[in-house]
Amino acid sequence: MAEQDTGAVLAGTGDARVAALSALADRVRELTEAVLFTDAPPAEVAAASAELEALTARLSASRRPGLPDAVLGPDGMPYQPAGPVTGALNPIAPPVEFTADPNGTVRSTFTLSAVYEGPPSYVHGGVSAMILDHLLGMAAAVNGTPGMTATLDLRYRRPTPLNVPLTVEGRVTRTEGRRTWADGWIRTPDSKTTVEATAMFISPKPPAPAPEA
């Protein structure tokens, strides 16, 4: 299975605006961090707020009827361009991009900024859970047994630090009928595990056969 190529997958949507929307989302992510750290005087903050209000109105003047559809990547993973975990068009998505190995292992290396802080200088536990849930769901999809999360068990071994390269990895451990189990973890650059996860996914029931005419 080839590595996930976000640009190629997005281009596959056939939307000529994707590159511009992705760049816009990047600028909004930068803005989010700027808002958290700015020490600008109140008048400057108010002026920036007014500019953003006008920009929001400008962009809202033309709205799509819905979000871009999910597409299947070259490595068998479904990709949601506007998803909250890996969506390049979604400004709240952390900088996570998964790849899949030929053996079905899904992984990513990324760095989380203070935007995702929980305890001081550490990643919020809910953000870790969100990333691991998505990671294990992708592992199930690559295994050919995609499904909805039924259970997600987390073990927080130690705090997950901000502003350092983190590695996540997950793989399917067993499948029984419509149920698939997967294990994963988050590790620091010195190979210390911060969070472990086990999830169970249930594949949708196949559609009932159409009645005979």
Long-range contacts (C-beta under 8 A, 24 or more apart in sequence): 1-74, 1-75, 1-76, 1-100, 1-101, 1-102, 1-104, 1-142, 2-74, 2-75, 3-75, 3-99, 3-100, 4-73, 4-74, 4-75, 4-77, 4-79, 4-97, 4-98, 4-99, 4-100, 5-73, 5-74, 6-79, 6-86, 6-88, 6-97, 8-74, 9-71, 9-73, 9-74, 9-79, 9-81, 10-81, 10-88, 10-89, 12-71, 13-68, 13-69, 13-71, 13-81, 15-68, 18-68, 18-81, 18-89, 21-89, 22-88, 22-89, 25-88, 25-89, 25-90, 25-91, 25-93, 28-91, 29-91, 29-115, 32-91, 32-115, 33-113, 33-114, 33-115, 36-114, 36-115, 37-114, 75-99, 75-100, 75-142, 76-100, 76-141, 76-142, 76-144, 77-106, 77-138, 77-141, 77-142, 78-138, 78-141, 78-146, 83-134, 84-130, 85-130, 85-131, 85-134, 86-134, 94-127, 94-131, 96-131, 96-134, 96-168, 98-134, 98-135, 98-138, 100-138, 100-142, 103-171, 104-139, 104-142, 104-143, 104-171, 104-172, 105-139, 105-169, 105-170, 105-171, 106-135, 106-138, 106-139, 106-142, 106-169, 106-170, 106-171, 107-167, 107-168, 107-169, 107-170, 108-135, 108-167, 108-168, 109-165, 109-166, 109-167, 110-165, 110-166, 110-168, 111-163, 111-164, 111-165, 111-166, 112-160, 112-162, 112-163, 112-166, 113-162, 113-163, 114-162, 114-163, 116-162, 117-162, 119-159, 121-161, 121-162, 122-159, 122-160, 122-161, 122-162, 123-159, 123-160, 123-161, 123-162, 123-166, 125-154, 125-156, 125-195, 128-154, 128-156, 128-160, 128-186, 128-194, 128-195, 129-154, 129-195, 129-197, 131-168, 131-186, 132-168, 132-170, 132-184, 132-185, 132-186, 132-195, 132-197, 132-199, 133-197, 133-199, 135-168, 135-169, 135-170, 135-184, 136-170, 136-182, 136-183, 136-184, 136-197, 136-199, 136-201, 137-199, 137-201, 138-170, 139-170, 139-171, 139-172, 139-182, 139-184, 140-172, 140-180, 140-182, 140-201, 142-172, 143-172, 143-175, 143-180, 143-182, 145-172, 145-175, 145-180, 145-201, 145-203, 146-201, 146-203, 147-178, 147-179, 147-180, 147-201, 147-202, 147-203, 147-204, 148-201, 148-202, 148-204, 149-199, 149-200, 149-201, 150-179, 150-199, 150-200, 150-201, 150-202, 151-198, 151-199, 151-200, 152-197, 152-198, 152-199, 153-197, 153-198, 153-199, 154-195, 154-196, 154-197, 155-195, 155-196, 155-197, 156-194, 156-195, 157-192, 157-193, 157-194, 157-195, 157-196, 158-192, 158-193, 158-194, 159-194, 160-186, 160-188, 160-194, 160-195, 161-188, 161-194, 164-188, 164-189, 165-189, 166-194, 170-197, 178-202, 178-203, 178-204, 178-205, 179-203
